Amino acid sequence: MIKSELVQRIAAQNPHLYQRDVENIVNAILGEITNAMARGDRVELRGFGAFSVKRRDARQGRNPRTGASVSVAAKATPFFKTGKQLRERLNSTG
């Protein structure tokens, strides 16, 4: 599902809301999650999961085409850990 499909589904389930308002709400939520992660904060949505940032140290890598050694800079990567309720729902046998 992409963001526009999410907006359409939420708007369909809530006919009293305009689609543009739903889109603004979805964008605000995702924007705040992004801003918090950019600051290095952890975002936890109970029952759904937690978004956090993992740091990867600088290292020496290899160019697969030439085999030459290249340095890879340190970087931050987004990480998502599912919540217990989401895991249980995905792994239910019904």
N, C-alpha and C positions, 0 to 999 in steps of 0.2 A: 504494500500500500504506500502510495506517495502522499505528500502533504495535501495536495488538492483533493484527493479521494477522501482523506480524513476529514477535511473541512466539509465536503459534500455530505458525508455520512452524519456528522454531528448536526449540520443544518437540517437534514431530513428528519432526524430524531427530535429536533427542537424547532417545530414550525413557527414558534413565536419569535424566533431570532432571525435576523437578516443574515444572509450568507457572508456579507462583507464584515459584519460584526464578529461572526464565528471565525473568519479568517484573521481578523485583528487579534482575537483572543489566542488563537493557536500560535500566531507569530510572536505575541508577547510572552507566552509560556516558553516557547523554544528559545527565544532571545534571552530570557532571564537564565535559563539553564546554560546556554552558551557563555553568557557573561560571567556567571559564577565559576564555570570551569576555566575560563580564561584567567580569572583571579587565582586559580588554584584551589578553589573551594570544592567540596563534595556536595552533590545534590541527591537527596534521598526521597523517593516517592514510595511511601509505605504500601506494601502489597504488590508493587510493580518492580522496583529495583533501585539501584544507586548508580549515579554517574560520577566518575572521578577521573583524575588525570594521573597517568603513570609517567615517570621520567625514565628515559633511556639514556644511558651514559654514552659518551663518545667512544668510538671503537675503530679498529682497522678492519676494513672490508676488502673484498676483491671484485674487480670488474669481471663479470662472467664471460665477456667476449674476449678480452685480452689477457686476463689473468693478473693484471697489474694490481698492486696494492693501492687502495684509496682510503683516505680517512673519512669516516662518517661522523658528522657533528652530533652533539647531544640534542635530543628532541623530546617533546612532550607528546604523548598519544592519549586519545580519549579511551576510557575503559568503562564498560557497563557490566554490572553484576546483577543478575535477576533476583527478585525478591522471592520469599518462600511461597506466597500465595500464587504468584505467576508460575513458578516451577511446578507446583502441585497441579495447577490447572492444565498446563501443557502435557504433563505426564499422567493425567488421569486415564483410567481404563474404560471410560464411558462415553 
